[in-house]
Amino acid sequence: MPTAARPHRKTLTLVACLLCLGSCSTAPEHEATAQLITPSAALTGPSRPSPRDHYVKTEHMVPMRDGVELFTAVYAPRDTTQTYPILMVRTPYSSRPYGPDEYRRRLGPSAAFDEDGYIFVYQDVRGCYMSEGSFVNMRPHVPAKESPADIDESSDTYDTIEWLLANVPGNNGRVGLWGISYPGFYASAGMADAHPALVAVSPQAPIADWWFDDFHHHGAFFLPHVFNFISSFGQPRPEPTTERHPRFKHGTPDGYRFFMDMGPLRNANERYLHGEVEFWNDIVAHPNYDEFWQARNILPHLNNVAPAVMTVGGWFDAEDLYGALNTYRTVEERNPGIFNVLVMGPWRHGGWGRSRGTRVGNIDFGAETSLEYRRDMLRPFFLHFLKGEGDLDLAEATVFETGADQWRSFDQWPPADAVAQDLYLHTGGGMSFDTPDSPEGYDQYVSDPARPVPFTTDISKGMTSNYMTDDQRFAARRPDVLVYQTPVLESDVTLAGPIMADLWVSTSGTASDWIVKLIDVLPPETPDHDDVRDGVHLGGYQMMVRSEVMRGRFRNSYEHPEPFVPDEPTQVRVPLQDVLHTFRAGHRIMVQIQSTWFPLVDRNPQTYVDNIYLADEADFVTATQRVYSSATYPSRLRVLRLGAPGG
């Protein structure tokens, strides 16, 4: 498409951010109102007919087994000469607009769905907006329901489907369920012990476990993401309402400055939240992976999943990459024989639903990947299982290969022919597939929580949606970031599947975080494309491919933290999420290691305390960090490689 015809970058950012949990600095409050924006309005395409022309909207209070009633909006086709399947979203982010004469501007997961003909259902989950009852974040699943009082999101989905089948005329007896992000969790919960009429489910970027999705990453607290979201979404709702709480006002566009000025996390309540946000209080009261957090893990309960499942995720989803990959894996392991497929594209959070999918940040993928997904994967999935139309030709895993910029199909994920290899760090900044031969060796840096490494060069109040592809040259130039890289690659290297950073480290303190970033270093002669940001150049660009943090106290157990012994070499494993990425010949593979990543991750005081959320200013100290790279203590990335020698 010619440059002049491209949609404005700010428009695309807004549309993508509408699907996040409200933490992006450019996003309005994250709600189902995101779906009020039409693809035509967002992407400057031709106008489309209004759903009002083809659908009749009705509103209902649907009774659950315990007597609580949930607000439910139904959009049924005006054409009553045939029957239609039901396609439902359950959301904590509002089913607005409210009122039988107020219509959404688009129905379903993409524009084609309202043309295909479905009965679209939008429901406020229990305790949210116009539904009765009390809201519980990531409501725990109740495996054994012995009385009507034993409710969860699975039972609420079951009861809703039962009511819809009996009370909505013209349905064909088949129901589909989908949702992105938090609504993705409700899709996952609904397919556990599912209603027999629920035949197709698509959890998209589903929250699976808030110890690993969104809020914590291996125990490390994603500060702006949680604070910005919970300070609004977590406010009490004593009565049903159509209104949302206003977003928190930071008083500055500079999130780094705001969260530094906040000081220790204990100040959040004293200065801003005033004890009124229950879930923030829960976070503070449960610093470890105890029963509170374990109960908010839906994965162990994905049993008796009978519907066909298509789990969707984005390689650069800053919020729920863990949820997509592990939902697919868990359904596959616990429900043999069902239709269960994975789709992973080169997308930010929710980008597959609203953007064309041509780029994330400065990285262009050479194709309209989101449009391809919606046309060739999402629409055929629901047409096939809900309407019995068309042959469905979906591989077990349909995955976009970044770096090479192409879709790949696999019979299983990770691919069966991927070969395990170790990519070793070498003292002085080298890296290769060869083991270190020196019996000793390490690199070190001083980590200062008073001057933490920023996670981006952007001035932002929240977790930026593009940080996962950002140029990391700014971090490589800091003295508190270690940099390791291969020589220029003579041939392509393709990694496919999970990555484990297996490090030997020590700290002069008693507590520390360990951040590992896998980076693709582009050749210096790489030309800029039309949409690269002002002041950014792709020659020598250090594209982050994958990154993760381990709060060191949890290195051996998420339930039972422990301090470090100062200056003692200690093994710390940092699980990175999966990739499918090709490092092209002429590029380099780089790894960066650091101990602060602010304000994306809260500051570790580097003094061991029982509850990090209650640490005092005096607990924050500098520490000398060492990363060992010797035959005795080999630090390495354990990877799966396609086309590896011997593979």
Secondary structure, 3 states (H helix, E strand, C coil): CCHHHCCCHHHHHHHHHCCCCCCCCCCCCCCHHHHHCCHHHHHCCCCCCCHHHCEEEEEEEEECCCCCEEEEEEEEECCCCCCEEEEEEEECCCCCCCCCCCCCCCCCCCHHHHHHCCEEEEEECCCCCCCCCCCCCCCCCCCCCCCCCCCCHHHHHHHHHHHHHHHCCCEEEEEEEEEECHHHHHHHHHHCCCCCCEEEEEEECCCCECCCCCCEECCEECHHHHHHHHHHHCCCCCCCCCCCCCCCCCCCCCHHHHHHHHCCCHHHHHHHHCCCCHHHHHHHHCCCCCHHHHCCECHHHCCCCCCEEEEEEECCCCCCHHHHHHHHHHHHHHCCCCCEEEEEECCCCCHHHHCCCCEECCEECCCCHHHHHHHHHHHHHHHHHHHCCCCCCCCCEEEEEECCCEEEEECCCCCCCCEEEEEEEECCCEEECCCCCCCCCEEEEEECCCCCCECCCCCCCCCCCCHHHCECHHHHCCCCCEEEECCCCCCCEEEEEEEEEEEEEEECCCCCEEEEEEEEECCCCCCCCCCCCCCCCCCCCEEEEEEEEEEHHHCCCCCCCCCCCCCCCEEEEEEEEEEEEEECCCCEEEEEEECCCECCCCCCCCCCCCCHHHCCHHHCCCEEEEEECCCCCCCEEEEEEECCCCC
